[in-house]
Amino acid sequence: MTRRAGSALGVVALLLAGCAAGPDYRKPALDLPVAWTVEAPWREGRPDDQSAKGPWWRRFDDPQLDALAEQALAANATLAIAAARLAQSRAIVGAASAALFPQINLSTRASRQRISANRPQTNYASPNFSTVQNDFIAALAVSYEFDLAGRVQRSIEGVEASAEQSAADFENTRLVLTADLATNYFNLRSTDIELDVLMRSIALQRRVLGLISARHDLGAVSGLEVAQQQTLLDSTLVQVDLLRRQRSIFEHAIATLTGTAAPLFALAPDPKERVPPAVPLGVPSDVLERRPDVASAERAMAVANAQIGIATAAFYPSITLAPLLGVESTSLATLFDAPSLLWSIGVSLTQPLFDAGRLKANVDFAQAGYDATVANYRRVVLTAMQEVEDGISGVASLARASEQAVLAVASARKLLEMSAARYEGGASGYLDVITAQQALLSSERLAAQLRGQRLLASVFLVKALGGDWERSPKLATR
């Protein structure tokens, strides 16, 4: 009751201060590191604010990926849903802003009615008659709510922040879509490289099998060596079928992401080597300005804060002005005559006095919702920090591993040459040659997989950093 008794004073204070009920929004401060944990071959760099924001995939210099990304942005259903939700949120802003202005309605009515002769009366001395008459009315009604406690202002703040959150969600959907597309694309191309390795290995194994078979026909070698080489070839052919199945899965995923039916989509094999771009790193706080999911979480706090103001404003009086001007007559011919004029002007004031704690519970609910968005914001930021650090260490580790894999391939190739020479000279059995062929195939496949993983790690890091190298001003957190 004390809070309600002071509500009138609260209204006066609000009018004098010119502010809305509830707390003004302020983004919570976060304790962020001043730099990333980097290792060779990393060199820290500043984001290039002058570059165009958006098509980060072009950094990989792959025309096929560029075309697929543009197709996905134009035809992907998930992105279309996000765009529609953004349009809805912007429309809601317009609807909420309309509450700042008077609402004017024109109403007309034409009726013919019979009045009951047995209707209730206020004066029993007056006779009661049944009459049939026309009733024509045309009136302009105006309604305007004085936003004393700032309920309308907080509502507009909330829907504006919600629209900004939808814009950030749209950008995040766009980023996730293009990252998923690039991930599936590079997985497919990595599979192409592995298949190319296998096909070259199969060609070599078939040539060797032909030579061994010819020597066997001449009686120079036993059937065991032919069987060993045939077994190696058959095993390698099985791996081809497994990789082709894997490739089809990636191809079907790309089809769906680009808005194409899987049976109608195909990508020709392209085993050429692709080099990931160098991704410069700024300070960790840059991530808060560039990642759309962080921006979305921050805007969610602003929405929740506005809800506290809306719930708090319910404690204060609601004042509505509702004038009306019109004409009413029993005949159309006299509808606009002076005697037909009618008007009214009135002000309604509603002040809650007793609600058994309902309004207080609404404020507590809104406050708890805000606390939840703050916790979620901190979680999203910490996740962003983790993903960037994972990306940095992953790219660096895979770069070193890829270099070592190239050396391993060279060593395996040399081992095969030496094993073949020793076998030809009778210094060792054919099993050494088989083992060397398997080692070379394994090394070449591992090198191919590492090249693909380097591309995937670069995509992951770009996604973790929020897209292209520069900030996006329209999504900057406030």
N, C-alpha and C positions, 0 to 999 in steps of 0.2 A: 504493500500500500504506500510505502514511502516513495517508491519510484514513481508511482502513478500520481501521487500528490505533487511531486516536483516536475511533472511533465509540462505544465504550463510555463514554468520557469525555463524548462529545457527548450521549449518552442521559441521563447523570447531570445534565449541565448543563441539558438540557431539562426534566427533572423538577423541578430546583431552581428554575428560572426560571419554570416554568409556561407556557411559550410554545411555539408550533408552529415546525416547520422552515420555512426560507425567509423572505424579506423580508415585513414587514408592508406593506400597501398604503397608499400616499400619493399623492394626485392631484398630478401635476406642475404646477408654477406656470407661468402664461403671462403674457407681457408684453402687456397690452391697453391700448388708448388710453382716455383718461379721458372722452372725449366723441365724438359723431359729428360729421362735417363737414356742417353744415347751411347752407342758404341760404333766402332768403325764398321762400314765406311760412311757413317752418317756425318752430315754437316748441317747445323741448324741454319735456317733461313727464314726470312720474313715472308708472310703471304703477300702475293702480288695483288694489291687492291685495284690496279689499273686493268687487269685482265677481265674478260667477260665471265660472268658467273653462269654456271649451268652445265655445259656439255663436257664434263670431266673425262668422259670416255674417249674423247678425241685425242687426249694425251697419249693414248696407246698406239696411235697412228695405224689404225686398222679400218679401212673403208667399209668392210663388211659389217663390223661391229657398229660403226657410225650409222649405217643404213638400218640395221636392226633396232638400234636405240630410237631413232626417229620414228620408226614404225610402231614401236611399243608405246611411245609417248602419245601417238595419235590414235591408237586403237585398243589399248589395254583397258579392260573393263574395270579393274580395281581403281585405276587412276581416274576414270570417268566418274566413278562413285564419289571419290574424294573431291572432284571438281564440283559435282552437284551439291555436296554438303557445304562446300565453301560458298557457293551461290546462295544456298539457303541461309547460312549464317549472316551473310551480308544483307539479305532481305530483312532478316529479323532486326538488324540495326536500324534500318529505315522505319520499320514498324514501331520500335521502341522510341525512336527519336520523335515520332509524331505526337507522343504524350506531352511534349513541351508546348504544344500549341492547342488552342481551343478546337474542339470537335463540333462541327456544324452539320446538322441533319435536316433535310426537308422531308416532312411527312404529310401525306394526304390520305383522306379517307372519304369514301362515299358509301352511304348505307341507307337502307329503308327499314325501319323497325317498328314493331308493335309493342307498346308499353302495356303491361298487365294491369287490369283493373283491380286485381287483388294484391298488388305489391304492398310492401310495408310502408307505413306513413310515419312522419314525424309529428304531424298535427292531426289528431282524430276529428277535429272540428271541420276540416277541409274535406270536401267530397273527393272520391277517387274514381277516375275515369280511365277507360282504355282508349288509347289513341294510336293512330298510325301516322308516322311522319318520316320525312327525309332528314338526313344529317350529312352536310358537306363540310369538311374541315381541310384547311391547308395551313401549315405552320412551320416556322423555322425554330429549331431547338438548338441551343448552344450549351455545351458542357465544358467546364475547364476546372482542373484540379490545381490548386496552389501547392507547389512542391515545397512546403515549409520544412519538412524533415529530410528532404533530399532523397526520397524514395525513387522518384523518377530519374534523378541524376545518377544514383547508384545503379539503377536498372540499366541505364544507357551505358555506364562504365562497364557493367558486366557483359552486356551483349557485344560491345566493341572488343573487349578482351577475348570473348568467345570467338568472334570473327577472326581476330588475329591468331588465335589458337588453331582455328580451322585452316588458315593460310599456312601456318607452320606444319600442320598435319598433312596438307596437300604436298608441300615441299618434301616432307619426310617420305610420303608415299612415292613421290617421284624419285627420290634418292634410292629408296629400297628397291623399287622396280628396276632402275637402271643397274644397280649393283647386282641384283639377282640375275638380270640378263647377262651382264658381263661375266659373272661367275659361271653360269651354265655354258656360255660361249667359250670361255677359256678352258673349261673342263672338256668340252667337245674337241677343241683344237689340241689339247694335250693328249686326248685319246687318238686323234689323227696322227700325232707324232709317234705315239707308241705303236699304232698299227703300221706305220711306215717302217719303224724299226723291226717289227715282227716280219713284215713282208720281205725286207732285205735279208733278214736272218733266214727266213724260209728259202729264199732263192739260193743263198749260200749253202744251206743244209741240203737242198736238192742237188746242187752241183756236186757236193761232196759225196752224197749218196750215189750219184751216177758214177763217180770215179771209183768208189769202193765196190760197187756192184760190178763194174768192168773188171777190176782186179780180181774179184771173187770168181768171175767167169773164167779168168785166166788161171785160176788156182793159186794166186799169189797171197790171198788172205782168206780167213775162215768166214763161215756164215755168221759167226757171233758178231763180228764187226759190222756186217751189213745190218743185222738186227738192232745193234746198238744205235746206229745212225738213223734207222727207220723209226725207232722208238722216240728219239729226240725230235724228229720231224713231226711225228704224230702229236706229240705233246705240245709243240709250238703251234700247230694248226688249231688245237683245242683253245688255246689262249686267244687266237684271233676271233673265234666265235664269241667268246666272253666279252672281249673288248667291243665288238660290234654291237652287242646287246647294250652295253653300257653307253655307247655313243648314241644309240637310238633314244635312250631315256633323256639324255641331255638335249637332243634335237627336239623331242616332243615338248620338253619344258620351255624351250625357246619359242616354239610355235604358240603355246598358250600365252606366254608373256607378251608376244607381239600381236595377239588378237587373231590368230590364224588357227583353223582346225588342224590338228596334228596330221591327219592323213594327207592334207594338201600341202604340207610343208616339207622342204628338204634343203639341206646344205651340203654342197659338194665338199669332199675332203680337201684339206689345205694344210699340209704338214710343215709349212715354213716356220722358222724360228721367230718368235716375237719377243721383243725386249721391253720389260716394264719401264715406265718413266720414273725419273727421280722425283720424289715427293719432298719438297722443302717443308720444314717444320717451323712454326711460330711458337710463341709462348703458350702454355696451357690455357690461359684465359681466353685465347682466341677461339677455342672449341665452343665456349659458351655463346659466342656470337655467330658461329657458323653452323652448328648442328641444329637442324630443325626440330629434332625430338627434344632437345634441351629448351629451345624457344617455346615449344608447345607446353612443356611442363611448367615453364615460368609463367606463361599466359594463363594456365589453369589456376595458378595461385591468385592472379588478379581477378579472375572470375569468382573464385571462392571468397575473396576479400569483399567484393561488391555484394555478395549474398549476405554477408554479415551486416552491411549497411542497410540492405533492404529489410532484413529481419528486425534490426534495431529501430528503423523508422516506424514500424507498426506500433510502437509505444506512444507515439505522438499523434496529435489530432490530424484528421484528414478533412480538409475543407474543399468543397466543390461548389462552384458557381454555375447555376443552371437557369439562365433566362429563356423565355419562350415568347415568340411573337407570331400571331396568325389570324385567321378569319374562320368563322363558323356560321353557317346559315342552313335553313331548311330548304333553300332554293338556290340553284345555281345563278339565277338572275341577280340575286341580292348578295351573293357571296362576298363580293369585294366592296360593298357599301360600308360606309363608316360605322353604322350600328353593328356590323358583323365582326368588328375588330375585337380580338382578345389578346391578352398578354399576361405574362407572369414573370416575376423575377424572384429568385430565392437563393439562399446560401445554406448548404447543409454542412454541419460539423459533426464528426464522429470521433469520440475520445474513448478508448477502452478504459473501463473502470475495474472490471473483475473478469478474469478469464481462466482462473484456476491454474495459472502457470503456463498456459499454452504459448504465449509470446516469448517468455523466457526460455522455454524449451526449444523454440524455433531458433533463437539466437545461439543457444548452446549447440544445436545441431549444425548451424552454419559455421560456428567457430571450430567445431571438430572437423568439419569438411575442409576448412582452410588448413588446419594442422596436418591433415592427411596429404594435401597437395604440397605443403612444404617438405614433408618427409619424402614424398615421391620425387620432388625436384632434386633433393640432395642425392637420392638413389640414382636418378638419371645422370646427374653430373659425375658421380663416382663411377658409374658404369662407362661413361664416355672416357674418363681418364684411363680406366682399365683397358678399354678397347684400343685406344691410341698406343698405350705402352705395349700391349700385345702385338699390335701391328708393327711398331718400330723394331721390337726384338725379333719378330718373325721374319720381316724383310731382310734384316741384317744377317740372321742365321742362315736363311735359305740362300742368300747370295754366296756366302762362304761355302755352304754345302754343295751348291751347284758348281762352283769352281773346282771343288775336290772331286765331284762326280766326273767332270771332264778328264781329270787326271786318271781316275779309276778306269774310264773307258779306254784311254791310251794304254794303260798297263794291261788291261784284259786283252786288248788286241795284240799287244806284243807277246803276251803269254800264249795266245792261240798260235801265233806264227812259230814260236819256239817249240810248242808241243807238236805241231805238224811236222816241223823239221826233224825233231827227235824220233817221231814215229816213222818218217820216211827213212831215216838212217838206222832204224831197228833198235834204237836206244831205249824206247819205251813202248808200252802198249797203246791200243787205240782209245782205251778208257780215258787217258790223259787228254786226248784231243776232244772227246765228248765233254769232259769236265770244263775244258777251256772254252768251248763253244757256249756252254750254259753260262759260264761266268761272264763272257762278253755280252750275251743277250741280257742278262740281269743288270749289268752295269749300264748298258745303253738304255734299257727301260727305266732304270732309276734316274738317269740323267734327264730323260724326257719328262718323267713325272716331276722332277725338281724344277724344270723350266716352267711347267704348268703351275706348280705351287707358288713359284715366285710371282707369276701374274696374278694368281688368286690373292696372295698376301698383299700385293699392291692395291687391288680392288678393295680389300678389307680395310686397309689403312686409309684410303681415300674416303670410304664410307664413314670410318670412325672420325675423320677430321671434318665431316660435314659436307663433302662434295669437292668442288674445285678449290684451288689454292687460296682464293680470296674470301673475304667476308661477304655476307649478304645483308645490306643495310636494312631492307624492309623486314627482315626476320631477327634483327638484333634484339637481344633481351634488354629490358628496360630496368 
